Amino acid sequence: MLRQSIVFFKKINEAFTTGDTEFMAANSTDDVQGIIVGSKTTQGRNELIKEMKARKMEYVVALTYSYFITHGNKAAINGTMRIAGKSRRGKLYAFCHIYELNKFKNGQVKVITSYIIETTQVKY
């Protein structure tokens, strides 16, 4: 049976990667920081949601998890995602998303740090 924190972080990760802006808005702080390492940084819920809507044209069609690591109010999740859309059709990416909540119990996402690398295959 999955621990409650893993279930929550899995829902957050799926919302973040698939563009579920409604779920992300309800579960993030007003001042949430989104960092895509080497690419972009967003500051605040409105900016994060705006960025998610902008990239929704390129959506995840397959999401595979390798590891969930949780400790207190933090989680690291890695795996692969296949993207569809105009500019990245069918491309495979390895990812690691690190989430930090503002508090341990009933927390909201305060920081998202994402490492995303285009790849042709993944071996763990």
Secondary structure, DSSP 8 states (H G I E B T S, - for coil): ---HHHHHHHHHHHHHHHT-HHHHHHTEEEEEEEEETTTEEEESHHHHHHHHHHTTTSEEEEEEEEEEEEETTEEEEEEEEEEESTTTTTEEEEEEEEEEESSSTT--EEEEEEEEEEES----
